[in-house]
C-alpha cells in the first residue's frame, strides 16, 4: 500500500523558510517580544521543543517498541506554559540555532519512517504529526508579522 509522503516536501519548504528567517534576524530581532510573554527566540525554542518530541517518540518506538500516542488537546497549553520559562532562558541566537538543527533532525526522521510506520501512525490518528510544516508555518507567519511591524 502506497502512503502519502507529501509532508516531506512541505517540511523541506518550511525548514528552508525557517533557515532564511534565522539568517536574516539580528540578535535584537530574536529578542523581540511577541504575545503572551513570548519572544521570537522563545517561539523558535518552542518549535524546537515540539520537533524534539517527535524525535523522542520515534526513538522510543525504535528502541522500546512503544508506539506513539496523542496527548490530550487540553494538555498542550500547560505543556507550552511549563516549557516557556526554560525556553525564554536560552540565549536567543542559541535558541534559533537549536530550532534549525532539531528541525533538520526531525524532518530526516519523519522522512525516513518506513511505509508500515507511516501507515500505522495514520491508523492511530496521527499521534506523530509528520507534517512538521504545519506547526512551523503557523509560528513563522506569526514571527514574520511581528518583524514587519
LINSUL-V557408 format. One line per field, one symbol per residue. burial: # if it has 9 or more other ideal C-beta (glycine too) atoms within 8 Angstrom, else .. A space follows every 10 residues. Layout:
# LINSUL-V557408
burial=???
This chain:
# LINSUL-V557408
burial=......##.# #####.###. ##..#...## ##.#...### ########## ##.##.##.# #......#.. ........## ..##..##.# .##.###### #######.## #.#...#### ##.#.###.# .######.## .###.##..
